[in-house]
Amino acid sequence: MKSGRLSFTVNGAGERRIDAAELERVFPATAANNSESNTTHAAVLSAQLEAERRRNAKLESTNDDLRARLDASEAERRNVQAQLTALLTAPTADQPSPLGRRILGWLARQHGW
């Protein structure tokens, strides 16, 4: 406005008014540029969306793999825990009986019970 490139009118209240045609003359907004810009922007967004979809699919695949590994590890842990429990609770033939039982057995043999 100061340089005189854009013309305007001043109303009675001192406000500046610029005609829309004057703005179009100084700052042309062609429909061809907008449609090209929109097409380019849509293509970029489409490519970004496709890249994110591929990334999401890869992450889901990794998640499924980790879930399967965790399930297998949990099953193996339960199996080992069951084996340990069976070993710790099962009496063995070579394991001596507690002292109290041995004394009672000796007494029973001595007195013919």
CORSUL-V510584 format. One record per residue. N is the residue number from 1. PHI is phi in radians with two decimals (999 if undefined). D_CENTER is the distance of its C-alpha to the mean C-alpha in Angstrom with 2 decimals. Layout:
BEGIN
N|PHI|D_CENTER / N|PHI|D_CENTER
END
This chain:
BEGIN
1|999|53.65 / 2|-1.15|55.54 / 3|-1.34|56.07 / 4|1.54|57.54 / 5|-1.24|55.10 / 6|-1.98|53.92 / 7|-1.60|56.70 / 8|-2.60|56.47 / 9|-2.12|58.83 / 10|-1.98|59.39 / 11|-1.52|60.15 / 12|-1.12|62.49 / 13|-1.51|59.83 / 14|1.55|59.00 / 15|-1.46|55.66 / 16|-1.55|54.89 / 17|-2.11|54.17 / 18|-2.00|52.73 / 19|-1.29|53.25 / 20|-1.08|50.23 / 21|-1.12|52.34 / 22|-1.18|52.97 / 23|-1.08|49.26 / 24|-1.13|48.77 / 25|-1.18|51.64 / 26|-1.41|50.30 / 27|-2.11|46.57 / 28|-1.18|46.41 / 29|-2.09|43.28 / 30|-1.44|43.77 / 31|-1.18|42.03 / 32|-1.13|41.62 / 33|-1.14|39.60 / 34|-1.14|37.37 / 35|-1.22|36.79 / 36|-1.12|36.07 / 37|-1.10|33.70 / 38|-1.15|31.94 / 39|-1.12|31.84 / 40|-1.11|30.46 / 41|-1.10|27.84 / 42|-1.13|26.85 / 43|-1.15|26.69 / 44|-1.12|24.48 / 45|-1.11|22.07 / 46|-1.11|22.20 / 47|-1.14|21.47 / 48|-1.12|18.48 / 49|-1.10|17.15 / 50|-1.13|17.83 / 51|-1.12|16.15 / 52|-1.18|12.88 / 53|-1.12|13.36 / 54|-1.11|14.04 / 55|-1.10|11.04 / 56|-1.10|8.84 / 57|-1.10|11.27 / 58|-1.14|11.11 / 59|-1.13|7.44 / 60|-1.14|8.34 / 61|-1.10|11.51 / 62|-1.09|10.34 / 63|-1.09|8.44 / 64|-1.10|11.78 / 65|-1.10|13.82 / 66|-1.13|12.53 / 67|-1.11|13.06 / 68|-1.13|16.50 / 69|-1.10|17.38 / 70|-1.13|16.69 / 71|-1.09|18.83 / 72|-1.13|21.51 / 73|-1.13|21.60 / 74|-1.14|22.00 / 75|-1.12|24.77 / 76|-1.14|26.48 / 77|-1.08|26.39 / 78|-1.09|27.97 / 79|-1.10|30.58 / 80|-1.13|31.53 / 81|-1.10|31.73 / 82|-1.12|34.05 / 83|-1.13|36.18 / 84|-1.13|36.51 / 85|-1.08|37.48 / 86|-1.12|40.03 / 87|-1.18|41.49 / 88|-1.34|41.79 / 89|-1.70|43.38 / 90|-1.42|45.70 / 91|-1.30|49.18 / 92|-1.91|50.64 / 93|-1.20|54.32 / 94|-1.51|54.86 / 95|-1.47|53.32 / 96|-1.19|56.16 / 97|-1.32|56.30 / 98|-1.01|56.17 / 99|-1.00|59.38 / 100|-1.05|60.35 / 101|-1.19|60.33 / 102|-1.15|62.33 / 103|-1.15|64.93 / 104|-1.11|65.22 / 105|-1.11|65.62 / 106|-1.10|68.33 / 107|-1.07|70.14 / 108|-1.12|70.03 / 109|-1.18|71.50 / 110|-1.18|74.19 / 111|-1.84|75.33 / 112|1.23|74.88 / 113|-1.33|72.41
END
